[in-house]
Structures are given as C-alpha cells and as structure tokens.
Amino acid sequence: MKFMKKLRVKLRKWRREYLDFSTNSYKVIWAVIFFLLVALILNLDLIPNQVDLRAGQVSQSDITAPRTITFIDEARTSELRQRAADTAPRVYEEDSTVEENVLKKVDNLFTAVTAEREFFYNNKISLTEENETEQGQVNETGSEDSAEEEENKLTAAEIQNFSQAEINEIADLIRAEIGYELSQESLGVLITLNQEELSEIEARTLNLLENKLGSRILPSDLVSAREELRQSAMEMDISRDRRLAIAEITETVIAANMFLNQEATASRRQEAIAEVEAVEKTVRQGEIIVRKGDVVTEADIEILERLGLQKGGINYYNIAGRILISFILVLLLGFYFYKYQKDVWQDNSKLLLIELLILTVVFFAKIMTFFQNPFVDFMVPTAMASILLTVLISSDTALITTLFISLLIAPIYDMNFNIVLTSFLAGLIGIFSVTRVKERGDIIRAGLNVSFILIFLIGGLSLLQQNQDWTYLLWSIGGGIVNGLLVGVLANGLLPYLEDLFDMTSSVKLLELSNPSQPILKRMLVEAPGTYHHSVIVGNLAETAAEDVGADSLLARAAAYYHDIGKLKRPYFFSDNQFGGENPHDKTSPNLSALIIKSHVKDGVEMAEENGLPSKIIDIIKQHHGTNLISYFYQQALQANKHDDIEKKDFRYDGPKPQSKEAAIIMLADITEAAIRSKNFNKNNHDRIEGFVRGLVKDKLIENQLDQSNLTLSDLDTIVKSFVKVLTGIYHQRVEYPDKLLKEMKGGNNSD
C-alpha cells in the first residue's frame, strides 16, 4: 500500500512538471503525435514473418501449423456452386405469336412477288399508243374496266419475257417490301413462275413451316431445325431450283418458339447454389502444411496466410487508405470537441487523456488480430475507455470517443461489421452503467453488464448471419464474457492513477474523500472538533444548495469537509475550538491575529497537496474566503491605533474570489453557518433565519465577492431557500417533555 501511495504521489509530481500545459502549441504537437501513433498502430505488424513463398516454388523446409484452424475453402466451395449453377435446368416458355409471324412473312413474300412484277410490267407498257376516246369515248364503263383488269393480269409468256436486268430490278423491289434478305436466285425463281406455280410453291412452303413449328424449337435448336427444313425441301418432287428456293425461304423465316425465362432460370440457379453447403477445411496444430521439397500450391498459400505465416508484399494502397481514414477520423473528433465541447477542447489534460485511452484500446485491438481466433476477436476493451471517460469527464465525451474507437478498429479487422458493432454497443452499455457511480464496485458491475449484453449480441449476430458453427459461436461468446470482466478490472484499476496523472476528480474519488474514516478528517475530529462539526454542517448546506442550482453537489460536500483543514495547524486560535477557554488572541496584536487567521487558507492548501487532494478541492480551499475582510480584527486595529496608518488590505484574505459555483456556495455556507451559530436570536423563527441569511448573501453580493462565480440572482435566491431549509431542520423547535415523563425516562419513578 505504501508503494502504491508513493507511486501516485510521483505521478502527480510528474504531471505538474510535464503535463501542466495550456497553450495551443502543445495541443497541436500532441494532436500530430496522436495521429502518427494511430496511423502506426493501424499499419503495425508485430508477428515476425516466417516464410515468403509463392505458388510454384519449392519449399526449403517443412512448415507446420502452430495452431488448429477451421475455415471455409472458398475455392472448392466456389467451384461446386458454379457447377451447380451451370447444371441447373433452364426454364423456357412458349411464344404463341412466333408461328403466326413466320407464316405471315411467307404470305407477305408471295404477295409481294405477284404485286411487284405486275406493277413493274404495267409501268413498262408504252404510253405512246393514243386512245381514240381519250376523254371517255368508250360506250360502256363496265366494259372498259373489264378490259383494263384483263390487261393487268400477266400471262406466262409475258413473265418469261422478263430480261435478267428486269428480274433483278423486280427482286430489289420485293426485298424492300418484305424487309429481309433472300438470294437473287431464289427471288428470280419466284418471279418467273406463273400464278398457279407460285401458289403451289407458297403452299408447299407454308406446309413445311407449319409442320416444323408444331414442335418445340429452342434457340439452341435453330441450326438443326434449318437443316431439317432444307432436307425436307430437297426431298420434294419438283425442280431443283424450286426446291432450293423453298429451302432458303424456310431457313430464313424460321424462328424459335421457345424462349428462356431469365427470372425463373436465375431463381433456379440461386436455389441450386444455395443447396451447396460451404466446404470447411480444418488444419490441425502440428499438421505439416508444406513438406520440404514439395511444390507450393495456391491452396498451401491460402492456409499459410490464414495462419499468419505467409509474408505478404507491402500493400501501399492499404497503408495509404488506413492513414487517410486515421486522418479524417482524428480531424472530425477534434472538430467535434472544438465545436460542441468547449470545456474539453480548452482543457489539454482532458484531450490527452482521451488520446491515451484511444491509443490503448486500438493497440490492444491490433494485438488481438494476430491471434486470429474468435475468442480474442471479441475481447477489444472499448467499454473500458467508455467507462473511464464517463466517470472522469462526461457521458457525451465518452459517447463520441466510443464511436471514434469503433470506427478506427474497422480497418484493423478488415471492415468486420460484427467487431465494430459489438465494440460500439459494449461501449454504450458501459456508459449507461456508470452514469451514477457511488462506489468502485459499480464499475465492476458495469463490466458484468457488458459481459451479459455481449452474450445476447454475439448470439443475435450469429442468428442473423445464419451461422451454424457452434464451436465458433461458443468461442465468440466466451470472448465477449471475458471482455466485460477485463473491462471492469482494467477500468477499476486504472481509475485512481488516471485521476492522479491527469488531475481529474471522479465521483468515486469524491465519495471516498467524503468518508469520515479519511485520516485527515479523523485527525480534525480529534484535534479540532469544532472545526470538524462546522465543516459537516457547511457540507450539508453546500450539498443541498449545489443540487438545487445544478452544480456538482458531490464536489461541494467533499470540498466543504476539507475547506478548513488549515486550522489543524493552530486549532486553538479559532473560536470553533476554544470551548470557553482562554483566547490566545487576547495576547496578540490585531495585525498578528489577522495574519494567523488568514494563514489557515495557505496552510490548508499545503496540507491538501501533501495529502494528494484533487486540484478542484484545493482551488475551493483557496477561494472559500475570497478577498473578504477580517472585520473583527480590523475594527480592533482601528480602535487600538491612534494613527491613520491601518490599511484594509492587511486584513483581507489573499483570495482569489470564488471561480466556480461550488466555491461560491461553500463561501456562503461557511459564513452562514458561522454567523448563525454566533447569533443569540431565536433560531426557531423561520422568517428570522431567512432574513438573516438573505442579509449575509446580499453583503457578499455588494462586496463583489460573487462576480466570478457564474451564479445568477435566481441561483442566489435558490441558495438562500436551500440554506434556510437545512438550518430550519437543524434548529427546529423541540417538544418540552413533562417533568413526570422526564423522571420516568431517567428511572426516577420506580414506585410501580
């Protein structure tokens, strides 16, 4: 215990010498160092690289597995799933419109042949022949129409008289009409047929196509369907050129009547893939992965990498990415404190504490990655930083820092969402568990809460991902349980040292200091009992008032207990401890008496520093009298001095004036308790007490003693009411017992 106390004293001394900085230049220096350390940790590799092999090389030694691992054989699993997807049946649907469209194309072709050759022939007829009755000299219109209709019908002889050039020209017109390509030979055959022969060819073509389209034709069957149509056409008992024309027409217009249903087929593929289970591969501890003289394969390289035995090349892109992420996160964290938490931004000690805890957790997480085990993956103690920051600074600071740490460890664990989520939620549980800490055991309980929640969180993530690996799940849950226990132990153990190192006061520390068993308080009770009881009442007054105005009530009580410890040096010089005996001030001059009275503040500061009290309490000890005038001895000096050389400053406390609400409340509670105790008026009169207290507070307000305390007039009114409430309870009127009852209580009446 003595060693620990000495260590904590050395920590305080080291902090005052090296960490007591306040300028922005230090802030920048520490921020740069913090960023560089974070970037270094993220890219740090502490495990010595054992091998550097490539696929195809010959191993120069036997390489064995240092531990047992089970992993998914991605290559084999992918191969099986691809095979299942490739062999999954395709889903086809029939298109009923295909046959109609194909037959319509054939009909359009033959209609075009008839129409285009007649059109061409009619345009070819010479218009030089003069009609005698140019303006309608034909006797009967009906006879004229019949003659014209008869004239438009081509005879076989006229068709045969088409020259090759004319046939080619008619063929071009037909192609333009039907919209698809047929050879010149086939179109030439159709153009030179008479109407009866043309109808026969059309009928044969349609018959072939109808027979073929009556069966299923897949896109992959089109080649064989065309071959069958050509073969059927060539078996017809007609001339060869006509058979070839029919074959080309059918081959050209035929189309698949069954089409692939992409959505249904994709669904079948996915079902087939889902039915293929992941192939697990287990490498047991001591198993030889690569034998000396063997050629290293890709599968061997994968196992070496999973075991962390393979020396990888430097991935500069990965390094640059981690550095960039670190820079952005550090920048955002600093901006958040600068914009939304001025008290943290302006206190470099708090910033340094935050940076230290972040580095500790991130470094711990980096070390955990080298074990490549689910047990240690979930042991990152993010909640430790969350708990410590909540207790030492605030829950808001702890929350943003927890988020920062969780995001920062994401690249360490290859963006593993499970690790990031459990880290953040564990930190939240830690924050919620220590919002009201009354003893150090509460921190241990917070760690147990983290363990309890992580059991369900890790299990829920496993169910969400449908992970049926029970071994992995049990190891992960075990890591979560150890995480909480580790968090509780580390946070509880580090708290007192962080308090001393960074000069911060937690509620746990204040509760411990408020315990009457503290050595300095026990000494005060024995050596200066009046001062002790005065301090206890001041503590009651200050705690109630601080709670009512929204100040730190726990700090107010603890500081009130210690505000007069300087009186221990000369207790008999203070009226609290004189109990009707001789007053030593009767034999000293007013100036010396005032100096002795003032010195209790300086003595109290020295004793507080020797006993390792927090700086917040030391500041209140300095400020609890402000620059008040020691009026009793000042008046004595004025009466005893016949010259006008008495200066008020010699009879004032050195200050400074109260700089916080808690210090101002203790000043008011101190003078109120002392004044009330010294007055002889009826203390059972509530209105009299309130008027007296208001007068005391008003005097301090007029003397400008409260100017720097941030107390408002409304706060002062609340403080007065709080003081009156407590004082009324202390000095309440008691019921007077009857004489007979008093005798019975004393045992005086025993007649019965």
ChimeraX attribute file (.defattr): number of C-alpha atoms within 10 A of each C-alpha:
attribute: neighborCount
match mode: 1-to-1
recipient: residues
	/A:1	6
	/A:2	7
	/A:3	8
	/A:4	10
	/A:5	11
	/A:6	11
	/A:7	14
	/A:8	19
	/A:9	19
	/A:10	14
	/A:11	19
	/A:12	22
	/A:13	14
	/A:14	15
	/A:15	17
	/A:16	14
	/A:17	10
	/A:18	8
	/A:19	17
	/A:20	13
	/A:21	15
	/A:22	12
	/A:23	11
	/A:24	11
	/A:25	10
	/A:26	13
	/A:27	18
	/A:28	11
	/A:29	10
	/A:30	16
	/A:31	18
	/A:32	14
	/A:33	12
	/A:34	18
	/A:35	20
	/A:36	15
	/A:37	15
	/A:38	24
	/A:39	20
	/A:40	16
	/A:41	19
	/A:42	23
	/A:43	17
	/A:44	14
	/A:45	13
	/A:46	10
	/A:47	11
	/A:48	10
	/A:49	12
	/A:50	12
	/A:51	15
	/A:52	13
	/A:53	19
	/A:54	17
	/A:55	12
	/A:56	11
	/A:57	12
	/A:58	16
	/A:59	18
	/A:60	13
	/A:61	12
	/A:62	12
	/A:63	18
	/A:64	17
	/A:65	19
	/A:66	15
	/A:67	12
	/A:68	13
	/A:69	16
	/A:70	13
	/A:71	13
	/A:72	12
	/A:73	16
	/A:74	15
	/A:75	13
	/A:76	15
	/A:77	17
	/A:78	15
	/A:79	11
	/A:80	17
	/A:81	21
	/A:82	16
	/A:83	14
	/A:84	20
	/A:85	20
	/A:86	13
	/A:87	12
	/A:88	18
	/A:89	13
	/A:90	15
	/A:91	16
	/A:92	15
	/A:93	12
	/A:94	15
	/A:95	11
	/A:96	10
	/A:97	9
	/A:98	16
	/A:99	19
	/A:100	11
	/A:101	14
	/A:102	20
	/A:103	20
	/A:104	13
	/A:105	19
	/A:106	21
	/A:107	16
	/A:108	15
	/A:109	22
	/A:110	20
	/A:111	17
	/A:112	21
	/A:113	26
	/A:114	19
	/A:115	12
	/A:116	20
	/A:117	23
	/A:118	17
	/A:119	13
	/A:120	15
	/A:121	17
	/A:122	14
	/A:123	10
	/A:124	9
	/A:125	9
	/A:126	7
	/A:127	8
	/A:128	6
	/A:129	7
	/A:130	7
	/A:131	11
	/A:132	9
	/A:133	9
	/A:134	8
	/A:135	7
	/A:136	11
	/A:137	10
	/A:138	13
	/A:139	9
	/A:140	9
	/A:141	11
	/A:142	9
	/A:143	10
	/A:144	13
	/A:145	11
	/A:146	10
	/A:147	11
	/A:148	10
	/A:149	9
	/A:150	10
	/A:151	11
	/A:152	12
	/A:153	14
	/A:154	17
	/A:155	12
	/A:156	13
	/A:157	10
	/A:158	12
	/A:159	18
	/A:160	13
	/A:161	11
	/A:162	16
	/A:163	10
	/A:164	10
	/A:165	9
	/A:166	14
	/A:167	21
	/A:168	17
	/A:169	14
	/A:170	23
	/A:171	25
	/A:172	16
	/A:173	16
	/A:174	26
	/A:175	18
	/A:176	11
	/A:177	15
	/A:178	18
	/A:179	11
	/A:180	12
	/A:181	14
	/A:182	17
	/A:183	12
	/A:184	14
	/A:185	15
	/A:186	19
	/A:187	23
	/A:188	18
	/A:189	15
	/A:190	24
	/A:191	25
	/A:192	20
	/A:193	18
	/A:194	17
	/A:195	18
	/A:196	10
	/A:197	13
	/A:198	19
	/A:199	14
	/A:200	11
	/A:201	20
	/A:202	19
	/A:203	13
	/A:204	14
	/A:205	22
	/A:206	19
	/A:207	12
	/A:208	18
	/A:209	21
	/A:210	14
	/A:211	10
	/A:212	18
	/A:213	19
	/A:214	10
	/A:215	10
	/A:216	13
	/A:217	19
	/A:218	18
	/A:219	14
	/A:220	10
	/A:221	13
	/A:222	16
	/A:223	11
	/A:224	11
	/A:225	21
	/A:226	20
	/A:227	13
	/A:228	16
	/A:229	23
	/A:230	21
	/A:231	13
	/A:232	14
	/A:233	23
	/A:234	19
	/A:235	11
	/A:236	13
	/A:237	9
	/A:238	11
	/A:239	9
	/A:240	13
	/A:241	15
	/A:242	22
	/A:243	23
	/A:244	17
	/A:245	25
	/A:246	26
	/A:247	23
	/A:248	18
	/A:249	24
	/A:250	24
	/A:251	19
	/A:252	16
	/A:253	17
	/A:254	22
	/A:255	21
	/A:256	18
	/A:257	21
	/A:258	20
	/A:259	14
	/A:260	14
	/A:261	13
	/A:262	12
	/A:263	10
	/A:264	13
	/A:265	17
	/A:266	16
	/A:267	14
	/A:268	19
	/A:269	21
	/A:270	15
	/A:271	14
	/A:272	19
	/A:273	20
	/A:274	13
	/A:275	11
	/A:276	16
	/A:277	10
	/A:278	16
	/A:279	14
	/A:280	12
	/A:281	14
	/A:282	12
	/A:283	18
	/A:284	15
	/A:285	12
	/A:286	12
	/A:287	13
	/A:288	14
	/A:289	18
	/A:290	22
	/A:291	15
	/A:292	14
	/A:293	12
	/A:294	14
	/A:295	15
	/A:296	19
	/A:297	15
	/A:298	12
	/A:299	15
	/A:300	16
	/A:301	19
	/A:302	15
	/A:303	22
	/A:304	22
	/A:305	13
	/A:306	13
	/A:307	18
	/A:308	21
	/A:309	21
	/A:310	20
	/A:311	15
	/A:312	13
	/A:313	7
	/A:314	8
	/A:315	8
	/A:316	9
	/A:317	9
	/A:318	12
	/A:319	16
	/A:320	13
	/A:321	12
	/A:322	21
	/A:323	19
	/A:324	13
	/A:325	16
	/A:326	23
	/A:327	17
	/A:328	13
	/A:329	17
	/A:330	20
	/A:331	13
	/A:332	13
	/A:333	16
	/A:334	15
	/A:335	13
	/A:336	15
	/A:337	17
	/A:338	14
	/A:339	10
	/A:340	11
	/A:341	14
	/A:342	11
	/A:343	12
	/A:344	17
	/A:345	18
	/A:346	16
	/A:347	14
	/A:348	21
	/A:349	21
	/A:350	20
	/A:351	17
	/A:352	17
	/A:353	21
	/A:354	21
	/A:355	19
	/A:356	13
	/A:357	19
	/A:358	23
	/A:359	18
	/A:360	16
	/A:361	20
	/A:362	22
	/A:363	20
	/A:364	16
	/A:365	23
	/A:366	21
	/A:367	19
	/A:368	20
	/A:369	18
	/A:370	15
	/A:371	15
	/A:372	14
	/A:373	16
	/A:374	20
	/A:375	21
	/A:376	21
	/A:377	22
	/A:378	26
	/A:379	26
	/A:380	31
	/A:381	27
	/A:382	32
	/A:383	30
	/A:384	31
	/A:385	28
	/A:386	35
	/A:387	33
	/A:388	29
	/A:389	26
	/A:390	24
	/A:391	25
	/A:392	23
	/A:393	19
	/A:394	16
	/A:395	21
	/A:396	15
	/A:397	19
	/A:398	25
	/A:399	21
	/A:400	15
	/A:401	23
	/A:402	27
	/A:403	20
	/A:404	18
	/A:405	23
	/A:406	25
	/A:407	20
	/A:408	23
	/A:409	23
	/A:410	19
	/A:411	18
	/A:412	22
	/A:413	18
	/A:414	10
	/A:415	13
	/A:416	12
	/A:417	14
	/A:418	16
	/A:419	20
	/A:420	22
	/A:421	18
	/A:422	22
	/A:423	26
	/A:424	22
	/A:425	20
	/A:426	30
	/A:427	28
	/A:428	21
	/A:429	21
	/A:430	32
	/A:431	27
	/A:432	16
	/A:433	21
	/A:434	21
	/A:435	14
	/A:436	13
	/A:437	17
	/A:438	15
	/A:439	14
	/A:440	18
	/A:441	12
	/A:442	18
	/A:443	28
	/A:444	22
	/A:445	17
	/A:446	26
	/A:447	31
	/A:448	22
	/A:449	20
	/A:450	27
	/A:451	26
	/A:452	17
	/A:453	17
	/A:454	27
	/A:455	18
	/A:456	13
	/A:457	19
	/A:458	23
	/A:459	15
	/A:460	12
	/A:461	16
	/A:462	18
	/A:463	12
	/A:464	9
	/A:465	8
	/A:466	9
	/A:467	12
	/A:468	10
	/A:469	9
	/A:470	10
	/A:471	9
	/A:472	16
	/A:473	20
	/A:474	16
	/A:475	17
	/A:476	24
	/A:477	23
	/A:478	20
	/A:479	24
	/A:480	31
	/A:481	23
	/A:482	23
	/A:483	28
	/A:484	30
	/A:485	21
	/A:486	21
	/A:487	31
	/A:488	28
	/A:489	14
	/A:490	18
	/A:491	25
	/A:492	20
	/A:493	13
	/A:494	12
	/A:495	23
	/A:496	16
	/A:497	18
	/A:498	19
	/A:499	20
	/A:500	23
	/A:501	21
	/A:502	21
	/A:503	22
	/A:504	21
	/A:505	22
	/A:506	22
	/A:507	18
	/A:508	22
	/A:509	23
	/A:510	21
	/A:511	17
	/A:512	16
	/A:513	22
	/A:514	21
	/A:515	13
	/A:516	13
	/A:517	11
	/A:518	11
	/A:519	12
	/A:520	16
	/A:521	21
	/A:522	15
	/A:523	15
	/A:524	23
	/A:525	16
	/A:526	11
	/A:527	18
	/A:528	24
	/A:529	17
	/A:530	19
	/A:531	23
	/A:532	24
	/A:533	15
	/A:534	19
	/A:535	27
	/A:536	19
	/A:537	22
	/A:538	28
	/A:539	27
	/A:540	20
	/A:541	29
	/A:542	35
	/A:543	27
	/A:544	22
	/A:545	29
	/A:546	25
	/A:547	15
	/A:548	16
	/A:549	21
	/A:550	11
	/A:551	19
	/A:552	17
	/A:553	20
	/A:554	23
	/A:555	27
	/A:556	30
	/A:557	28
	/A:558	23
	/A:559	31
	/A:560	33
	/A:561	27
	/A:562	27
	/A:563	32
	/A:564	22
	/A:565	27
	/A:566	23
	/A:567	25
	/A:568	23
	/A:569	15
	/A:570	16
	/A:571	20
	/A:572	19
	/A:573	18
	/A:574	19
	/A:575	16
	/A:576	18
	/A:577	18
	/A:578	15
	/A:579	10
	/A:580	7
	/A:581	9
	/A:582	11
	/A:583	14
	/A:584	12
	/A:585	17
	/A:586	9
	/A:587	9
	/A:588	11
	/A:589	14
	/A:590	20
	/A:591	16
	/A:592	13
	/A:593	20
	/A:594	23
	/A:595	17
	/A:596	16
	/A:597	19
	/A:598	20
	/A:599	18
	/A:600	23
	/A:601	26
	/A:602	15
	/A:603	19
	/A:604	22
	/A:605	25
	/A:606	15
	/A:607	19
	/A:608	21
	/A:609	15
	/A:610	10
	/A:611	12
	/A:612	15
	/A:613	20
	/A:614	21
	/A:615	16
	/A:616	17
	/A:617	25
	/A:618	21
	/A:619	18
	/A:620	29
	/A:621	30
	/A:622	23
	/A:623	25
	/A:624	30
	/A:625	28
	/A:626	24
	/A:627	19
	/A:628	20
	/A:629	18
	/A:630	20
	/A:631	13
	/A:632	11
	/A:633	20
	/A:634	22
	/A:635	13
	/A:636	13
	/A:637	18
	/A:638	15
	/A:639	10
	/A:640	11
	/A:641	11
	/A:642	9
	/A:643	8
	/A:644	7
	/A:645	8
	/A:646	14
	/A:647	11
	/A:648	11
	/A:649	13
	/A:650	15
	/A:651	26
	/A:652	19
	/A:653	23
	/A:654	19
	/A:655	17
	/A:656	17
	/A:657	24
	/A:658	27
	/A:659	20
	/A:660	18
	/A:661	22
	/A:662	31
	/A:663	30
	/A:664	30
	/A:665	29
	/A:666	30
	/A:667	28
	/A:668	24
	/A:669	28
	/A:670	23
	/A:671	18
	/A:672	25
	/A:673	18
	/A:674	15
	/A:675	14
	/A:676	15
	/A:677	13
	/A:678	10
	/A:679	10
	/A:680	8
	/A:681	11
	/A:682	11
	/A:683	18
	/A:684	16
	/A:685	13
	/A:686	16
	/A:687	12
	/A:688	14
	/A:689	23
	/A:690	18
	/A:691	12
	/A:692	18
	/A:693	25
	/A:694	19
	/A:695	14
	/A:696	16
	/A:697	22
	/A:698	13
	/A:699	12
	/A:700	18
	/A:701	14
	/A:702	10
	/A:703	13
	/A:704	14
	/A:705	23
	/A:706	25
	/A:707	16
	/A:708	14
	/A:709	16
	/A:710	14
	/A:711	19
	/A:712	13
	/A:713	10
	/A:714	9
	/A:715	18
	/A:716	21
	/A:717	13
	/A:718	16
	/A:719	27
	/A:720	24
	/A:721	18
	/A:722	22
	/A:723	26
	/A:724	23
	/A:725	17
	/A:726	17
	/A:727	23
	/A:728	18
	/A:729	11
	/A:730	12
	/A:731	14
	/A:732	13
	/A:733	12
	/A:734	7
	/A:735	6
	/A:736	7
	/A:737	9
	/A:738	8
	/A:739	9
	/A:740	11
	/A:741	12
	/A:742	13
	/A:743	13
	/A:744	11
	/A:745	10
	/A:746	9
	/A:747	9
	/A:748	11
	/A:749	12
	/A:750	7
	/A:751	4
	/A:752	3
